[in-house]
Amino acid sequence: MGVWAATAVVTGEAISLGIFLTPAAMARSLGSPALLAAVWCGMAVLTLAGALCFTELAVRNPHDGGEYLYLRRGFGPRVAFLYGWMAAVVMYPGVAAALCVGAVPYVQALLPVPAALAAVLPAFILIGLGALNHAGTRLSSSLMTALNWLKVPVLAALVGWALVSGHATMANLAPLAARRASSDPLMGAIAGAAISAFFCFGGWWEAGKIAGQVREPERTLPIAFSGGVLVVTALYLLLSFAFVAVVPMDQIDSNTAFVAQFGQALFGAAGGRVLSACVLLSVLGGLLVLSMAVPRVTYALALAESGSAGPLAVFGRLHPRFGSPANAVLLQTGMALGVLALGAFDRILAFIIFSAVVFLALTVASLFRAVTPVRRWWFPWAPLVFLGGSAVLAAMLLMHSLGPSLLGAAIVLAGLPVRWLVTRRSPQPQTAVETQVS
């Protein structure tokens, strides 16, 4: 994978279903275009700080696995296993299932899909993505790159059309700083908007998971991480202001209704279909990134924990023909189908959000434990900014969702007895993930 494909991984997962839903909720809650811009810019600074840190980690560890590798080298195999357990078995299957279910209404807006087929369509999407990634990186990365780079001109065209068609009016943005009467209490609105913005940016770190598939990682990964975050930031700011300029804040009823409102304002009766196509493009691009990146975590975990023997060893093998982590792809697909069948994807996401923030912070903190000191112009300020922001977000999550956050932490800690069961008879191999790369 070159620069374009690696950057598409960063932008592809970040620009997904959330970009069409999150800005509406944020604008309605904050009630001020200036506050909306401030939250986006603040989160962009936090994200860019994290991207700089992940760039350094990925360049030092140019292997598949991402956060699993970084945590293993920084904090040991137990902490790394807990992340791998959460990511590969719990969180990402829930994310994939949720995105597939969320895509169905937009498919139905474009095509006359019978209700019976719509019920099983998410499963077909998951199976199709699994088959694509089973067949190898070259095909899946080519399609992923094409879809995710197509998003950029399509979304930019939405902003441009809103401006040149006359549907957007600057009067809807005025007054720029004053809050609307229907907005939420200030501190709660800022907290909720910050959490929404953080997870709307979420996924920029996925490029580290496929670092072993990247050509010239020392050159490619810095461009992918930093460039991808800047592209996402620019699009989010432009789209957010276009949304508010077309649909005034006091007319935003709900997230889902907003998509229809915005589409109808720009394109009339065909607006719903046009916006549905844009949503599907964004969702499919994000799903392709997930289905490519997450099996690499399972693959790295299996290599480190079992090597060529043990119950996990089957997931540490590459397909003899396609060179893909085929068994890890099958596991990821099967877990997502299981979550889908149980209808538990929405609850999984609510439980795991707090733990995800903690693991991101631990990953960045591993830079302070590196064998070879970090000598970059941004060190130690970038990791300190990211750790401080993550601490604030974690505190907000505990205040707003204490029960789900603690239950999610318990689900993650359940990985410790699982690790003991699956590794107690496995040899401790010396693999690439055991070697500190300086």
Secondary structure, 3 states (H helix, E strand, C coil): CCHHHHHHHHHHHHCCCHHHHHHHHHHHHHCCHHHHHHHHHHHHHHHHHHHHHHHHHHHHCCCECCHHHHHHHHHCHHHHHHHHHHHHHHHHHHHHHHHHHHHHHHHHHHCCCCHHHHHHHHHHHHHHHHHHHHCCHHHHHHHHHHHHHHHHHHHHHHHHHHHHCCCCCHHHHCCCCCCCCCCCCHHHHHHHHHHHHHHHHCCHHHHHHEHHHCCCHHHHHHHHHHHHHHHHHHHHHHHHHHHHHHCCHHHCCCHHHHHHHHHHHHHHHHHHHHHHHHHHHHHHHHHHHHHHHHHHHHHHHHHHHHCCCCCCHHHHCCCCCCCCCHHHHHHHHHHHHHHHHHCCHHHHHHHHHHHHHHHHHHHHHHHHHCCCCCCCCCCCHHHHHHHHHHHHHHHHHHHHCHHHHHHHHHHHHCHHHHHHHHHCCCCCCCCHHHCCCC
